[in-house]
Amino acid sequence: MTKAATLTLISDLSKGQTDATAIGRFYDDVVRELGRVDVLVRATLIESVIDQAGYTLPDAVVERQATFFDMHTLDEVNTATLETLGINWRDDKGTPIAVFTENQTENAFSLYPLPQSASGTVAGGNFGTSFPVYAISSIHTNFETDLPVWLELPITFSVLHREFIRESNHTDTDFATACLQMSTLLFAILGIRLSTPEENE
């Protein structure tokens, strides 16, 4: 279900009282929260390059769950641990065994040691028989605007709760509370628990 279709449903259920900008922002907030509770899980293949430590995942990634090199799991480490290996640890070469993210931009990560084998071309993210050797793969949660239809109603009521609980010319705490109860119930049926904006304050 697209974001636009869900926002239309939200507007219809509120009889046109909602603020388009606000509900768009609330929708994005809910989807990001779903990304933090491992609902929207995806995998990405990345081509490895000889002597290149740093790589970046797509902008839509919310949280990286695991990283692999040539189908072997990489350990998550920090730079303090790597510094115990010697002053020139950044120049070490070999088959990557670890990944670190300190002091890097969002969704960026680096491998240790520097890979000495380049992967084949990654075309279309195929995880089947054509999986390229020496490729980097990542399992992560995603921010998406075209969601499974079974998420439409719980997201709709969660957005309505946020819209009607905030201070505005259409604040309605009773309706907001009912929407929160409905979204909580629907998410619970799916095995999902999201924190409410009030819990995050």
N, C-alpha and C positions, 0 to 999 in steps of 0.2 A: 504494500500500500504506500503510495507516494506521500510525501510531506504535504503537498498541496491538497490532496484528497482528504487527509486527516484534518488539516486546518479548516477546510470547508465544513466537515462534519462538526467540528468544535463550534464554529460560528453558527451553524444551524441549531445545534442543541442549546446554545445560549440565546437564541432568537435575535442574533445580530448584535448583541451587547458587547462582545469582546473587542479588544484593541488588537488590530492585525499585527502590529509590530511586537506587542507584548507576547501574544500567543506564539508567534514565530520563535521568539527567544526562549520561551518556556518549553516549547517542543524540542529545541536543540539541547536544552539543559537535561531534559528527561532522557534523550537518546544518549548523551554523554554519560549519564549515570548508568544506563544499561550497559554501556561499554566497560564500566568499572566493576560490574558484577558478572562478567563473563557470559553475557547473553549473545552478543553479536560478535562471535568468534570467527576469524578468518585466518588464512595463511598466505604468506607472500614469498615468492622466490626472487632472489637477487643474484646477479652474476658476480662471482668473485674475480678479483684482479690481482695479479702477482704484485707483491710488495705494497698493496693498498690496505691500510688498517681500517679506515673509516667508511661507513655506509649509512644510508638514510632510508627509512621506511616511508611509505606514502603519508600525506598530510592527514588522511582520514583515520590513522591509527590512534586509538585512545591509550591503550596500555600493551606493552610487549610482554608476552607470557613466557616464551621460550625461544631460544635461537639455536640453530643447528648449522654445522659445516659438514658437507658431504654426508648428511644424514646422521651425524654424531652430535649429541647434545653438548652445547658449550656451557661451561660453568660461569655463573655471574660473579665477577670479582670487582674490587675497587683498586684504585691506583696505588693505595698504600700497600696492598698485598703484592702488587706487581713490582713495586720499588724494592722489595726485599730480594728480588731476583738479580739485582745489580743496577748500576747507574745507567747502563745503556739498554735497559729492557725494551724500550720502544723500537730498537733496531733488531731485536731477535727475529729470526726467520724460522719457518717450519710449518707444520700443520696446525691451524688454530685449535686451541683447547679451551679458550675463555673469551668472554665478552665483557666490556665495561662501557659505562655511559657518563661518567663524571666529566664535568666541564665541557659538555657538548650541547649542541642545539637540540630542540625538541625532535624526538623520533630518530635521532642519530645515535649510532653505537660504533664501537671499534672492536676489532678482533685482536687477540694475542695468541701466538706471535704472528708476524706478517705472513700471509699465505704465500706459498711458493708454487701453487698450482692454480691456474685459471679455470673457471668453469666453462662448460659449453654455453651456447646461447640459450637464454631463457626466453621461450616464446609462449605467451599465453598462460604462464603459471601452471603448466601441466605437471601434476603430481603422480601421473601414471607411469607407464613403462618408459617414457622418454625423459624421466627426471635426469637432468644433467649432473655428471659427477663434479665434485668440488663446488657445487652451488651452495649458497647461503639460503637458509629458509627460516622464516619467523612465524610463530603462532602468536596472534595478537587479537585484541578486541578492536572494533571499528566503529566510527561514527558514520551512520548511513541515513539517507533520506528516502530510501525505498525499502520499507521494512516488511517482514512477513505479516500477512493479514491478521494473524492471531494476536499481534501486539497493538493493533489499532485502537481497540476499545480501552484497554488499561492506560495507554498513553493519552487518549482523549480525555478521560476523566482526571488523570493526573494534571494535565494542562489546565482543565477547567477549575480544578481546586486552586491552583496557583493564581489563576486570573481573577477569581472571585474572592480570594482571601486577602489580596493586596488592597491597599487603600486607593480607591478610585470612585468615580461617580456611579459605579455599578457594584460596589462591594456588597456581597451577600454571604455572610458567614455560615448560615444554615445550608445554603446550596453548596458552598465550598466544602463543608464538612461531609455532606452526603456524597459529593464527588470523590473526596479523599477515601471514604469508606468503600466506595465502589471500585476505585482503582486499586486499593490495597487488596481487596478480595480477588479481583481478576488477576493481579500479579501473583498473589499467593497460590491460586489455582495452577499457575504456570511454574511455581517453585521459585518465584523472584521476590526479593524484598528490597525496596528502595527506601532510602531515608527521605523524610519530608523536609521541605525548606525550613520548617520550624526547628527540626532536629539539628540542622546544619548551622543554625545561628549561634 
